[in-house]
Amino acid sequence: MTKFPKPDKSESLPEQPWTIEADLLSAIRQISLNEAIDLVIVNYLKAGDTSPLAYWFFEGHCPSPTILKYIACMLLPGSGSESHVPFKLISKSRSPTRGRPSKGPQQKLRDRLIFINVASLIQQHGPGTYDSAITKISELQGLNEHIVKRAYNRHKASLLDEQDT
């Protein structure tokens, strides 16, 4: 996390250019400092600079709902806001690794739900129904049987590993 330098207490000048701009906007437009901060954040975001946003998040500022929606539009790919929001915010690993990216939370949840559903069918219909349970879940989910088997077996193996430790 970026730490922004604090000014010497003896100085009366704000510590960052965007704090100067927020103070000026607040005084000139006669609006609250929080509203001025939100305006500065949007102006800098429109220019592609996230520094004021990060600074004021670090300082504990909570943006207004309008600003939060603007940031959400920057984060959502293909949200239809491309004409209104000139830049997008993307998440990128700070320490990139080679190879295929690891599973995200949605895939892990999918695999967990597959395991729960297959295990439930096996428990309901008794031993020897593994293949039919895999087939039924793959049809219900619209997935390849191989994907369902792999998800079930991996989740089952991870549960067995947890029990051993």
C-alpha positions as CSV (number, residue, x, y, z in Angstrom):
1,M,0.0,0.0,0.0
2,T,1.3,3.4,-0.9
3,K,2.0,5.7,2.1
4,F,1.7,9.3,1.4
5,P,4.2,11.6,3.1
6,K,2.8,13.8,5.9
7,P,3.7,17.5,5.9
8,D,5.7,19.0,8.7
9,K,3.2,20.3,11.3
10,S,4.7,23.7,11.2
11,E,3.8,24.1,7.5
12,S,0.4,25.5,6.8
13,L,0.3,24.2,3.2
14,P,-1.6,21.0,2.3
15,E,0.6,18.0,1.6
16,Q,-0.6,17.0,-1.9
17,P,-1.7,19.0,-5.0
18,W,-5.2,17.4,-4.9
19,T,-5.7,18.6,-1.3
20,I,-4.9,22.1,-2.4
21,E,-7.4,21.8,-5.2
22,A,-10.1,20.4,-2.8
23,D,-9.5,23.3,-0.4
24,L,-9.8,25.8,-3.2
25,L,-13.0,24.2,-4.6
26,S,-14.5,24.2,-1.1
27,A,-13.8,27.8,-0.6
28,I,-14.7,29.1,-4.1
29,R,-17.9,27.1,-4.6
30,Q,-18.8,27.3,-0.9
31,I,-19.4,23.5,-0.6
32,S,-18.4,21.1,2.1
33,L,-14.8,19.7,2.0
34,N,-16.2,16.2,1.4
35,E,-18.1,17.3,-1.7
36,A,-14.9,19.1,-3.0
37,I,-12.9,16.0,-2.4
38,D,-15.4,13.9,-4.4
39,L,-15.2,16.5,-7.3
40,V,-11.4,16.3,-7.2
41,I,-11.4,12.5,-7.2
42,V,-13.7,12.4,-10.3
43,N,-11.6,15.0,-12.1
44,Y,-8.4,13.0,-11.5
45,L,-10.1,9.7,-12.4
46,K,-11.3,11.3,-15.7
47,A,-7.7,12.1,-16.4
48,G,-6.6,8.5,-15.6
49,D,-5.0,9.3,-12.2
50,T,-6.0,7.2,-9.2
51,S,-3.6,8.9,-6.8
52,P,-6.2,11.2,-5.1
53,L,-8.6,8.3,-4.8
54,A,-6.0,6.1,-3.1
55,Y,-4.8,9.0,-0.9
56,W,-8.3,9.8,0.4
57,F,-9.2,6.1,0.9
58,F,-6.0,5.8,2.9
59,E,-7.1,8.9,4.9
60,G,-10.5,7.3,5.6
61,H,-12.6,9.4,3.2
62,C,-15.9,7.7,2.2
63,P,-16.9,8.9,-1.3
64,S,-20.5,9.7,-2.0
65,P,-22.8,7.1,-3.7
66,T,-22.4,8.9,-7.0
67,I,-18.6,8.6,-6.9
68,L,-18.9,5.0,-5.9
69,K,-21.1,4.3,-8.9
70,Y,-18.6,6.0,-11.1
71,I,-15.8,3.8,-9.7
72,A,-18.1,0.8,-10.2
73,C,-18.5,1.7,-13.9
74,M,-14.7,1.9,-14.2
75,L,-14.4,-1.6,-12.6
76,L,-17.2,-3.3,-14.7
77,P,-16.0,-4.5,-18.1
78,G,-18.6,-4.1,-20.8
79,S,-21.0,-2.2,-18.6
80,G,-22.0,0.1,-21.4
81,S,-20.4,3.1,-19.7
82,E,-17.4,3.3,-22.1
83,S,-18.7,6.6,-23.6
84,H,-19.1,8.2,-20.2
85,V,-16.1,6.8,-18.4
86,P,-12.8,7.3,-20.3
87,F,-10.7,4.9,-18.2
88,K,-11.2,1.5,-16.7
89,L,-9.8,0.1,-13.5
90,I,-8.3,-3.3,-13.7
91,S,-6.8,-5.6,-11.1
92,K,-3.4,-6.9,-11.9
93,S,-1.1,-9.1,-9.8
94,R,1.8,-7.3,-8.3
95,S,3.9,-10.5,-8.6
96,P,2.9,-12.2,-11.8
97,T,3.3,-15.9,-12.0
98,R,3.8,-18.1,-15.0
99,G,1.3,-20.5,-16.4
100,R,-2.4,-20.7,-16.1
101,P,-4.0,-18.4,-13.4
102,S,-5.3,-20.2,-10.3
103,K,-9.0,-20.7,-9.9
104,G,-11.0,-17.8,-8.8
105,P,-13.7,-17.7,-6.2
106,Q,-16.5,-18.4,-8.7
107,Q,-14.9,-21.6,-10.0
108,K,-14.1,-22.8,-6.4
109,L,-17.7,-22.2,-5.4
110,R,-18.9,-24.1,-8.6
111,D,-16.6,-27.0,-7.7
112,R,-17.8,-27.1,-4.1
113,L,-21.5,-27.1,-5.2
114,I,-20.8,-29.9,-7.7
115,F,-19.2,-31.9,-4.9
116,I,-22.2,-31.3,-2.6
117,N,-24.7,-32.2,-5.3
118,V,-22.9,-35.4,-6.4
119,A,-22.3,-36.5,-2.8
120,S,-26.0,-35.9,-2.1
121,L,-27.1,-38.0,-5.0
122,I,-24.7,-40.8,-4.1
123,Q,-26.0,-40.7,-0.5
124,Q,-29.6,-40.8,-1.7
125,H,-29.2,-43.6,-4.2
126,G,-26.5,-45.7,-2.4
127,P,-23.1,-46.9,-3.4
128,G,-22.4,-47.7,-7.0
129,T,-24.3,-44.6,-8.3
130,Y,-21.2,-42.4,-8.8
131,D,-21.3,-42.5,-12.6
132,S,-25.1,-41.8,-12.7
133,A,-24.7,-38.9,-10.2
134,I,-21.9,-37.4,-12.3
135,T,-24.0,-37.7,-15.5
136,K,-27.1,-36.2,-13.8
137,I,-25.2,-33.2,-12.4
138,S,-23.4,-32.6,-15.7
139,E,-26.7,-32.5,-17.5
140,L,-28.3,-30.2,-14.9
141,Q,-25.3,-27.8,-14.9
142,G,-24.7,-28.0,-18.6
143,L,-21.1,-29.0,-18.1
144,N,-18.9,-31.7,-19.5
145,E,-18.8,-34.9,-17.4
146,H,-15.0,-34.7,-17.3
147,I,-15.3,-31.2,-15.6
148,V,-17.8,-32.5,-13.0
149,K,-15.7,-35.6,-12.2
150,R,-12.6,-33.5,-11.8
151,A,-14.3,-31.0,-9.6
152,Y,-15.9,-33.8,-7.4
153,N,-12.6,-35.7,-7.1
154,R,-10.5,-32.7,-6.3
155,H,-12.9,-31.4,-3.7
156,K,-13.1,-34.9,-2.2
157,A,-9.3,-35.2,-2.1
158,S,-9.0,-31.8,-0.4
159,L,-11.5,-32.9,2.2
160,L,-9.5,-36.1,2.9
161,D,-6.3,-34.1,3.1
162,E,-7.9,-31.8,5.7
163,Q,-9.0,-34.8,7.8
164,D,-5.5,-36.3,7.7
165,T,-3.9,-33.2,9.1
